[in-house]
Amino acid sequence: MRILPKSYRVDTSHGAIAVDEVGRGRTTVVFIHGNSSCRKIFRHQMMGALLYRCRLIAFDLPGHGDSDDALVPERTYSRPGLADAAIELLKALAIDKAILVGWSLGGHIAIDMAARYPGLGGLMISGTPPTGHDEIGRGFKPSSHLALARKRELSEAEVLKFAIGMAGEPVAPALWEAIVRADGRGRENLFRGREAGLGVDQRQVVENLPVPLAVVNGAEDPFIDLDFLDEVAYANLWSGRCHRLPGQGHAAFWTAPHLFNPLLERFVRDLEELGPRLCEAQPVSRIPR
C-alpha cells in the first residue's frame, strides 16, 4: 500500500507554515527548500526508502508554497529571519533533534540554524557555498540567474528561465507554480540582507561544526563554483570529500534521486550509528554565531 504524507499548517510568529510529514522512527530528517521553490521539490526524498525508518518533514518557507506571506517582511525575509521561522516550527512540533537537509537557500538557512539549534544531529547541503562575510560573490559563477533570484516581479519568460536554471527541462508544473506564487518581497529582502552581512559567517560555521556535514552537488551546477566548495576547511566533512553527481545541475536531488538518495540514506545511517554521542561530545552552541 502506498504511503502518503499528511499535510497540515502550524501557526508561528512569522505566519502559518505548511508542512508535509511522512514516516516514523527515532530519527527525524527535515528538508529546507530554496528561493522561490516549495516543499514539493523534495517529493523523491519524502517518498524514498527513508520513510520506512525515519520521520520526514518538508515545509514551505514563509512567503512560499502554501505557507503565509511573512507577517513582517523585514523581520522574516533574511537568512537569520527564515532560520528563526524554521527553529520556531521545529519547537512547535516538539522536534528536539533533527538532521537538516538544505538545498540552495535552504542550505544557507540550515547553516544559520546550526549556531542556534542545539538539536542539530547532522547537516547535508546541496547548491550552497558556505561563504564568509568577507567573501560575498565567491562560491558562485557569474550568472543572469542571480539577477532573477533577487527580482521582486518576474515576467512569464523570466519565470521559465528561473525554473530551467533551477531544475532543468522539462519544467515541472509544481516548480512553475511555486515561482509564480513566491512573495517577491522575499527575493528582494534576502539579497539586501546578504549584502548587509546579516546572519552568521557561514564559512566559520562549517569550519567549526562539531556534527557531520555532507556536501552533495550536481557536477554540472551552472551557478555554484564547486572548486570553492573543495577549498573550505570543513571541521567534520562526511566521507572526507565533497560529492559531485555526474551530469546533474543545481537540483540533483530532484533530477537524479537514484544518485542522491543512496548518499542521503547512507549519511543518515552513519549518523544513527554515532547515536547520542554525536552532540554530547561538542555542543553545537560552541560554534560561531
Protein Blocks (a to p, Z undefined) as FASTA:
>chain_A
ZZdddddddddfkbpcddddededjbdcdddddehiafklmmmmmmmmklmmpccddddd
ehiajbccdfblmlmmcfklmmmmmmmmmmmnopabdcdddehjlmmmmmmmmmmmmkbg
bdcdehiacddfklghihpacdfklmmmmpfbacfklmmmmmmmmnopaddfklmmmmmm
pcfklmmmmmmmmmnopajdfklmmmmcfbdcdddddfklckbcfklmmmpccfblghhi
acddehiafklmlmmmmlmmmmmmmmmmmmmmnmmmlmmmmgfklpcZZ
